[in-house]
Amino acid sequence: MNTKQLEYFLATAEQGSISGAAKILDVAQPAISLQLANLEHELKIKLFERNFRGVALTTAGEQFEEHARLILNQIDKAKLEIIGQQTQCKGKVVVGLSQSICNVLSIQLQTELEHRFPNVELAFRVGPSYKVENWFADQKIDIALCYNAELNKNAATTLPLLSEKLYLYISPRPKNPSYSELSLYGSIPFESLQDYELFMPDRRDALPVLLTAEADNLGIKLKTRNAFGQLMTTLHYVSQGFGLAIYPSSATCHLEASKQIRAIKIIQPELKRDVYLRLSDHQRKNAAVAAVFELIRETTANAHADNSWRGTLLDTKYRHPSVVNIDSAVVG
C-alpha cells in the first residue's frame, strides 16, 4: 500500500467513477484501474461495486475511506511540520574544529546544510586543538570538535564521536634516499619512528602531546621538525617526497584517493585518539545549532563509511549497516 493508491482510491470515491478521477488527477484511466486492483488485492476486500454509471463504495470501502483520509492527513501534517521546522530554523552557527577534521567534513556538511536548512549560515573557525578548546571555553563558538575528554566547561552536550586511527604518511616516490626502504613498509612499530625525522605541529596541539607521551612511555625520543603551520602545505611537502608526518586519514583522504600519498600503519602500539563533539551550553535551545550538531553526526558516519575517516565510530546513531575495512589496502 502506498500514498498513490490511497489518493487514487479517494479521488475515485469522490468522483464516483474512474474516468472522473483520471480527469481531476490528470492520470490515465488504466493507471488508476491498476492501482485500485492492486490495493484490493493487497487488502483482500472489494472496495467498489462497478455499474454502468461508474463505481460506488462497498460497506468495506466506506470503512476504508475513513482510514485512508486519516493516513493522508497525517502525512500532510508531518510534511508541514518538517517544512515549518526548516523554515523556522535560521541563524548563524559557528563550528570550531581542526584543519584535518575540516578537510574531511566541511564540504559535505555545507552541502547538506544548504539543501536541508537553507536559512542557516554555517561558519568554520579552524585552528589547532588548543585554540578550539579556548574558543569553546570563551563561548566564541557554538559547537566544537576536539580531543580533550576533560573539556566539560560550558558544554551542554558532550558526545564521543569517533576514535580515529593515526598513520605515518609518506610519498609513494620519496626523494629522500633514507625513505626508500620505508616506502615499501605496510606497517611500522612506534619505536622505529625514532629513526626518522617527523613533521610536528605546535607542541601545545593534541597530536604532539599524544606522540610525546607515547614516546616517553617507551623510553625513546622522536626527532621532529616544525610543520609549516598550514596542514595542506605540510602535506604537499610530504607528497613531494621530502618529509614524513603522522596524521589521521581525515587529513589526507583526498591525497590518498589520488595516490599522491600513502599510509603506513603504526603498530606496537596502534595509535588512536578520540574525537568529541560538544554543544555549547548557551546554545542548547537554538534550533539552528541543534540542526548542525545532528548533521555533523551524520556526516561523520558517512565519512567513516566511505573510509575517508578511518577508526572506530563511537557515535552509532547514523552508522551504516556494513563498513568495509580497507586498512590492508591502504597500507599494503
Helices and strands as residue ranges (DSSP letters): H 3-15, H 18-25, H 29-43, E 48-51, E 54-57, H 59-88, E 91-97, H 99-116, E 120-126, H 129-137, E 143-146, E 155-170, G 177-179, G 182-184, E 187-189, G 190-195, E 197-200, H 206-218, E 223-226, H 231-239, E 245-248, H 249-257, E 262-267, E 272-280, G 281-283, H 287-305, E 311-313, H 327-331
